[in-house]
Amino acid sequence: MSNAETNFPTGSPQDIARVLTQALPYIQRFAGKICIVKYGGNAMIDENLQNSFARDIVLMKLVGMHPVVVHGGGPQIGEFLNKLDIKTEFIDGIRVTPPAAMEVVEMILGGKINKRIVQLIQSHGGLAMGLTGVDGNCINARKITHNNIDYGQVGEVIGINAEIIINLIKNDIVPVIAPIGSSTDGQTFNINADTVASQIAIALKAERLVLLTNTAGVLDQTGELIPLLGAAQVTALINDGTISGGMLPKIRCGLESIRNGVDAVQIIDGRMPHAILLELFTKNGIGTKISV
């Protein structure tokens, strides 16, 4: 296994010991705490990054944390829809999901991607179980209706059945959750994974919500990383246009989490090997931490 894959220290034994001891206070701080990790972007595509992510999740569990993985899969869904010549469009960043496309969403998210993540975690010594929001009525949802636009089977979360997730955690199993919800009449919905991760973090009273992205974090107007932000600062950055585009939905999910009891939200670069460990277990981290 190459050092590029592991990103582990390669210095003297003393250097390695120093890195480990510096991580100890953070390991102690997070012991017994729930951490929701939204897994997406390049980290899901590159094989080395997939293994790096899985090792991070296993290590988090081994040192006493309780990680819960919520994953996306938009590019993979889009690729398969193209293969099947099923046409879809995006309106305001939302993929319109007619019934034919919803079948693909359920197959790719709930089947292929979800089981691949479970397999990865278990191949590195962890124990994981995959489920969609349909399983055990984990994610209760309803159809989105914005501005009289019909998005098809796109939904929003109206409730989380926390008990089923907590029972997995109590049995030392890492839950891996696909963002598919269902309504009381049995209809299934495609839901934004950031939104699902945020709502699960709130329902489980998580200590942390970690969002893996394809950017270093929240950037200022010169393109420099902003390592720490308060909720009021975030609102100001939205108002002046510094935070815009694809970062906006993530930020809004993060703010809702914080305002509903999650201690902090951390937006990190999933393109960096072992990004989760570097963010949680080092003094300065690598991304943007948002808190009250």
ABEGO torsion letter per residue (X at the ends): XBAAAAGBBABBAAAAAAAAAAAAAAAAAABGBBBBBBBBEAAAABAAAAAAAAAAAAAAAAAGBBBBBBBBGAAAAAAAAAAAGBBBBBBGGBBBBBAAAAAAAAAAAABAAAAAAAAAAAAAGBBBBBBBAABGGABBBBBBBBGGBBAEBBBBBABBBAAAAAAAAAAGBBBBBBBBBBBAAGBBBBBBAAAAAAAAAAAAGBABBBBBBABAEBBBAAGBBBABBBAAAAAAAAAAGABBEAAAAAAAAAAAAAAAGBABBBBBBAABBGAAAAAAABAAEABBBBBX
